[in-house]
Amino acid sequence: MRLLGLIFLIAAVVFILLGVFLKLAAFFFVSMLTLIAALVLFMILKKNQHNQT
């Protein structure tokens, strides 16, 4: 019975760690996308300014 409890505990810890990792990965992915979008927008604005002058 103790072995089952230990397995359950390990599974719970792994599940929690996986959840935290996925949250961090999602946050990192979103921030990277935001950064790329900002850079692209900045470049487009620069190009438009260059064309106008």
PATI-367894 format. One record per residue: z, x, y of N, C-alpha, C, O in turn; residue number from 1; residue in three letters. Coordinates in pm, whole numbers. Each point is the difference from the previous one (the first is absolute). Layout:
N
Z, X, Y, Z, X, Y, Z, X, Y, Z, X, Y, NUM, ala
...
//
This chain:
53
0, 84, -120, 0, -84, 120, 0, 88, 126, -61, -34, 102, 1, met
132, 148, -111, 5, 90, 116, -136, 60, 30, -36, 20, 116, 2, arg
-41, 8, -222, -133, 59, 15, -90, -95, 79, -76, 42, 87, 3, leu
85, -171, -120, -79, -102, 68, 35, -3, 149, -88, -9, 86, 4, leu
218, 18, -57, 46, 1, 139, -53, 120, 75, -41, -10, 116, 5, gly
41, 126, -183, -50, 124, 59, -150, -12, 30, -45, 39, 108, 6, leu
-30, -92, -203, -145, -19, 17, -25, -94, 119, -89, 24, 81, 7, ile
167, -131, -73, -13, -97, 109, 28, 67, 134, -70, -24, 98, 8, phe
174, 109, -94, 39, 71, 122, -113, 94, 44, -35, 4, 118, 9, leu
-20, 72, -213, -109, 93, 30, -122, -78, 51, -64, 41, 97, 10, ile
33, -153, -163, -113, -83, 42, 21, -51, 142, -94, -1, 81, 11, ala
217, -42, -49, 32, -50, 134, -18, 109, 105, -57, -24, 106, 12, ala
107, 145, -137, -12, 114, 92, -147, 34, 24, -42, 20, 114, 13, val
-35, -14, -222, -144, 30, 10, -70, -106, 84, -83, 33, 85, 14, val
117, -159, -109, -60, -112, 74, 30, 12, 149, -89, -19, 83, 15, phe
215, 50, -48, 41, 15, 140, -74, 117, 64, -52, -12, 111, 16, ile
47, 126, -181, -70, 118, 52, -147, -29, 22, -58, 40, 101, 17, leu
-3, -111, -196, -141, -36, 10, -23, -90, 121, -97, 18, 74, 18, leu
187, -114, -53, -9, -90, 115, 8, 76, 131, -77, -26, 92, 19, gly
173, 119, -84, 16, 82, 121, -124, 85, 23, -50, 9, 113, 20, val
-1, 52, -220, -119, 85, 9, -120, -80, 48, -76, 46, 85, 21, phe
59, -168, -140, -112, -85, 39, 11, -39, 147, -101, -4, 71, 22, leu
224, -25, -25, 22, -34, 141, -39, 117, 89, -69, -18, 101, 23, lys
114, 138, -140, -32, 121, 78, -150, 26, 0, -58, 33, 103, 24, leu
-4, -48, -221, -144, 22, -12, -77, -99, 87, -96, 37, 67, 25, ala
138, -164, -69, -65, -103, 81, 16, 32, 148, -96, -12, 77, 26, ala
216, 53, -36, 27, 35, 139, -86, 118, 43, -59, -2, 108, 27, phe
50, 105, -194, -80, 118, 27, -148, -38, 14, -68, 47, 91, 28, phe
20, -132, -183, -140, -45, -1, -33, -74, 128, -104, 23, 62, 29, phe
194, -114, -20, -20, -80, 121, -2, 91, 123, -84, -16, 88, 30, val
177, 110, -81, 6, 91, 115, -125, 88, 6, -52, 27, 108, 31, ser
3, 18, -224, -123, 79, -5, -119, -82, 49, -81, 49, 79, 32, met
71, -174, -126, -108, -88, 43, 6, -23, 150, -103, 2, 67, 33, leu
223, -25, -14, 19, -20, 144, -45, 122, 77, -68, -12, 102, 34, thr
105, 130, -150, -38, 126, 64, -152, 16, 1, -58, 35, 103, 35, leu
-7, -60, -216, -146, 10, -11, -68, -99, 94, -95, 35, 69, 36, ile
145, -160, -67, -56, -103, 87, 13, 41, 147, -93, -17, 78, 37, ala
210, 72, -42, 23, 45, 138, -96, 112, 36, -56, 1, 111, 38, ala
35, 94, -201, -93, 111, 24, -142, -51, 18, -70, 43, 92, 39, leu
26, -133, -179, -135, -57, 8, -18, -73, 132, -102, 16, 67, 40, val
201, -97, -30, -3, -74, 126, -10, 96, 118, -79, -21, 91, 41, leu
160, 126, -94, 2, 102, 105, -138, 66, 14, -49, 19, 111, 42, phe
-12, 16, -225, -132, 63, 0, -106, -93, 56, -87, 43, 76, 43, met
94, -171, -113, -96, -100, 50, 14, -14, 151, -100, -4, 71, 44, ile
224, -3, -23, 25, -10, 144, -53, 123, 73, -61, -13, 106, 45, leu
84, 130, -162, -50, 125, 58, -152, -2, 10, -57, 38, 102, 46, lys
-8, -82, -209, -146, -8, -4, -52, -96, 106, -97, 30, 70, 47, lys
162, -146, -58, -40, -99, 99, 13, 55, 141, -87, -21, 84, 48, asn
196, 91, -57, 22, 62, 131, -109, 104, 25, -51, 10, 112, 49, gln
17, 66, -212, -101, 105, 11, -136, -61, 31, -76, 54, 81, 50, his
45, -166, -144, -128, -68, 23, -8, -58, 140, -106, 2, 62, 51, asn
216, -54, -11, 3, -64, 131, -22, 102, 112, -72, -29, 96, 52, gln
133, 147, -107, -10, 99, 107, -131, 76, -6, -25, 88, 83, 53, thr
//
